[in-house]
Amino acid sequence: MPTHSITGRYPAHEAPGPVSRTGHVRHEGRASRAVRAVPVAGGVVLGLYAVFLAHDNGFSEGGGWVLGIVAGVIAAALGYAVIHERNRMITEVRAAAFGTLFGVSMGFLRSLSGASVLDSCFVGLAFGLGMGLASYYIFYWHEH
């Protein structure tokens, strides 16, 4: 029985070096379905909510939809980039990237509601710090 395994039911990591974070072999040529679906869903939700806020605060019908579509596409593209590159980042940088993306998105939505720039910055900072800390907690404990 390997010395690293307590019960013998699970295969132990016998070779020196880092253990895979995900616990399974990743195929480099293929992206998983979640890598594509999560940013698209987030972009759609952010875009539709941006359209709703824009219409409530004086934007024209076309202007609100253009703003929502552009905001959704940008958020989805940035979300895809962060999720796609997450395995190449150390824990702290990964948590900061997720926190920054979420904080900027929430600050932008707050600014569409008619709040001042300073208020939008504080809301974005608070949400970004919260998401960054929560992400760090999750990433750190799943790796260790």
PyMOL commands that set and color helices and strands:
alter all, ss='L'
color gray80, all
select helices_A, chain A and resi 33-56+61-84+86-88+91-112+117-143
alter helices_A, ss='H'
color red, helices_A
deselect
rebuild
show_as cartoon
